[in-house]
Amino acid sequence: MKYFKLPDLGEGLHEAEIVEWHIKPGDQVAVDQLMVSVETAKAIVEVPSPQAGVVAAFFAEEGDTVHVGEALVEYEGEEDSGTVVGDLSKAPQGNSEQGFIVGSAYDPANSGANASVKATPSVRALAKRLGVDLSHLKPSGGDGRFTIEDVEKAAALNDEKGRSEVLKGVRKSMAKAMADSHANVVPVTLHDDVDIHQWKEGQDVTMRLVHAIAYACEVQPELNVWFDGEQMTRRMLNQVDLGIAVDTEQGLFVPVLRDIRNRNMFDLRDGLNALRQAVKERKIPPQEMQGASITLSNFGTLAGKYANPVVVPPMVAIVGAGGIRREAVVWEGEVCAHAIIPLSLTFDHRAATGGEAARFLKAMMQDLAKPEI
């Protein structure tokens, strides 16, 4: 028998969730035939078969999370050779740098979540009958074992409050990133308003924000850096690569708009539209969501005036833009109603000073106050 294991998908990713099987046990598959779609923390990757043969069994179902090196598929009638086969570069949405690994015989009972669950057969049977997933619970028994009481309490809680849901894919990645930020960043947030009543008709709000960030990074490049808190080093970046938060039903995506300082607004708008469409269709390559040097959260398109946006290391700054509103202001000695954009700038105070952050925000405000760009 030969066992096809989840390959190293690159980009430092260690696990993936099974989204959809495109084959079934008993199927005859060809080399590089699309076999399964998996979702990593970055994107959906379509994985081809590394060899021709008949599929004997799956070791994971749709919705399961599988770690790199764990078996996905068993092929019929072949001895396990321990060779490397397949090529992700031939996958419709794969990563071209890694091959498929076929290793030694595999015991699915000791893989994934099952390997960490300690319970007697009677406890497992009760959990199955009551619809309780032991991998979602903390055991109370000795030596980390689950008890009947654990199962009964979980079942009662499910009936009373509703079932818990394990975070997967993009939401899981977001939760981990937020926890990492909370543990490793010293955040400070500045707020201010920009009077934009002089804008000429037809100004693209998002592109004005992008342009203002690019300008501010020229004025105060200390916020366009990567910071390593363990080594206490910072890397001054030559290029401004802007991560732009995109809200979806699946969770928060942050595709990267590259080199915003050296591209015109029409090119940047086309690039942003393409990134958003790729996110919407779940076809954005992982590399298009990596390497940002600073981030923009344009949350005001939905709701909100000010925020405390979260800095994700190794970046040191994120800009938040609230909803445009009309406010009473004093202009040339008279009270007028003007359009206002509220801004929020969160920065990691380990890597940047308050003065640097304030000058960055001031530069953004100066650029946004111009009638046009």
ChimeraX attribute file (.defattr): number of C-alpha atoms within 10 A of each C-alpha:
attribute: neighborCount
match mode: 1-to-1
recipient: residues
	/A:1	13
	/A:2	24
	/A:3	28
	/A:4	27
	/A:5	22
	/A:6	22
	/A:7	23
	/A:8	20
	/A:9	23
	/A:10	13
	/A:11	12
	/A:12	7
	/A:13	13
	/A:14	16
	/A:15	21
	/A:16	25
	/A:17	21
	/A:18	22
	/A:19	20
	/A:20	15
	/A:21	17
	/A:22	13
	/A:23	15
	/A:24	14
	/A:25	14
	/A:26	13
	/A:27	13
	/A:28	14
	/A:29	20
	/A:30	15
	/A:31	16
	/A:32	19
	/A:33	18
	/A:34	19
	/A:35	20
	/A:36	18
	/A:37	21
	/A:38	24
	/A:39	21
	/A:40	23
	/A:41	20
	/A:42	23
	/A:43	23
	/A:44	23
	/A:45	26
	/A:46	23
	/A:47	29
	/A:48	26
	/A:49	23
	/A:50	24
	/A:51	16
	/A:52	13
	/A:53	19
	/A:54	18
	/A:55	20
	/A:56	18
	/A:57	16
	/A:58	18
	/A:59	19
	/A:60	19
	/A:61	14
	/A:62	13
	/A:63	15
	/A:64	15
	/A:65	19
	/A:66	23
	/A:67	19
	/A:68	16
	/A:69	18
	/A:70	24
	/A:71	27
	/A:72	22
	/A:73	20
	/A:74	22
	/A:75	24
	/A:76	17
	/A:77	12
	/A:78	12
	/A:79	12
	/A:80	15
	/A:81	13
	/A:82	13
	/A:83	11
	/A:84	14
	/A:85	15
	/A:86	21
	/A:87	20
	/A:88	25
	/A:89	16
	/A:90	19
	/A:91	19
	/A:92	14
	/A:93	19
	/A:94	23
	/A:95	22
	/A:96	13
	/A:97	12
	/A:98	15
	/A:99	17
	/A:100	23
	/A:101	22
	/A:102	23
	/A:103	18
	/A:104	17
	/A:105	15
	/A:106	17
	/A:107	10
	/A:108	15
	/A:109	10
	/A:110	12
	/A:111	17
	/A:112	17
	/A:113	15
	/A:114	12
	/A:115	11
	/A:116	13
	/A:117	19
	/A:118	18
	/A:119	18
	/A:120	12
	/A:121	9
	/A:122	11
	/A:123	20
	/A:124	20
	/A:125	13
	/A:126	14
	/A:127	20
	/A:128	13
	/A:129	9
	/A:130	15
	/A:131	14
	/A:132	23
	/A:133	15
	/A:134	22
	/A:135	15
	/A:136	13
	/A:137	13
	/A:138	12
	/A:139	19
	/A:140	13
	/A:141	14
	/A:142	8
	/A:143	8
	/A:144	13
	/A:145	16
	/A:146	21
	/A:147	18
	/A:148	17
	/A:149	13
	/A:150	19
	/A:151	23
	/A:152	16
	/A:153	12
	/A:154	22
	/A:155	18
	/A:156	13
	/A:157	13
	/A:158	15
	/A:159	10
	/A:160	9
	/A:161	8
	/A:162	10
	/A:163	14
	/A:164	12
	/A:165	7
	/A:166	9
	/A:167	11
	/A:168	20
	/A:169	23
	/A:170	19
	/A:171	17
	/A:172	15
	/A:173	18
	/A:174	18
	/A:175	13
	/A:176	13
	/A:177	16
	/A:178	16
	/A:179	12
	/A:180	14
	/A:181	18
	/A:182	14
	/A:183	9
	/A:184	18
	/A:185	22
	/A:186	15
	/A:187	19
	/A:188	19
	/A:189	21
	/A:190	17
	/A:191	18
	/A:192	13
	/A:193	16
	/A:194	19
	/A:195	21
	/A:196	18
	/A:197	15
	/A:198	13
	/A:199	15
	/A:200	11
	/A:201	8
	/A:202	7
	/A:203	12
	/A:204	12
	/A:205	13
	/A:206	16
	/A:207	17
	/A:208	19
	/A:209	21
	/A:210	24
	/A:211	22
	/A:212	23
	/A:213	29
	/A:214	26
	/A:215	19
	/A:216	23
	/A:217	22
	/A:218	16
	/A:219	16
	/A:220	19
	/A:221	17
	/A:222	21
	/A:223	27
	/A:224	29
	/A:225	24
	/A:226	22
	/A:227	22
	/A:228	17
	/A:229	14
	/A:230	7
	/A:231	7
	/A:232	9
	/A:233	11
	/A:234	17
	/A:235	13
	/A:236	14
	/A:237	14
	/A:238	11
	/A:239	17
	/A:240	22
	/A:241	22
	/A:242	25
	/A:243	23
	/A:244	25
	/A:245	18
	/A:246	18
	/A:247	17
	/A:248	11
	/A:249	7
	/A:250	12
	/A:251	14
	/A:252	15
	/A:253	24
	/A:254	22
	/A:255	28
	/A:256	24
	/A:257	22
	/A:258	20
	/A:259	16
	/A:260	20
	/A:261	20
	/A:262	11
	/A:263	12
	/A:264	11
	/A:265	17
	/A:266	10
	/A:267	11
	/A:268	20
	/A:269	17
	/A:270	10
	/A:271	15
	/A:272	19
	/A:273	12
	/A:274	13
	/A:275	23
	/A:276	19
	/A:277	13
	/A:278	15
	/A:279	21
	/A:280	16
	/A:281	10
	/A:282	15
	/A:283	15
	/A:284	22
	/A:285	19
	/A:286	20
	/A:287	13
	/A:288	18
	/A:289	19
	/A:290	15
	/A:291	17
	/A:292	25
	/A:293	26
	/A:294	28
	/A:295	28
	/A:296	23
	/A:297	21
	/A:298	22
	/A:299	19
	/A:300	19
	/A:301	12
	/A:302	9
	/A:303	11
	/A:304	14
	/A:305	18
	/A:306	21
	/A:307	21
	/A:308	17
	/A:309	22
	/A:310	25
	/A:311	27
	/A:312	22
	/A:313	20
	/A:314	21
	/A:315	24
	/A:316	29
	/A:317	30
	/A:318	27
	/A:319	27
	/A:320	25
	/A:321	25
	/A:322	22
	/A:323	17
	/A:324	20
	/A:325	14
	/A:326	14
	/A:327	13
	/A:328	12
	/A:329	15
	/A:330	11
	/A:331	10
	/A:332	7
	/A:333	7
	/A:334	9
	/A:335	11
	/A:336	13
	/A:337	14
	/A:338	17
	/A:339	17
	/A:340	20
	/A:341	23
	/A:342	21
	/A:343	24
	/A:344	23
	/A:345	26
	/A:346	22
	/A:347	29
	/A:348	27
	/A:349	16
	/A:350	16
	/A:351	21
	/A:352	18
	/A:353	14
	/A:354	14
	/A:355	10
	/A:356	16
	/A:357	24
	/A:358	16
	/A:359	14
	/A:360	23
	/A:361	23
	/A:362	17
	/A:363	21
	/A:364	25
	/A:365	23
	/A:366	14
	/A:367	20
	/A:368	24
	/A:369	19
	/A:370	15
	/A:371	13
	/A:372	14
	/A:373	13
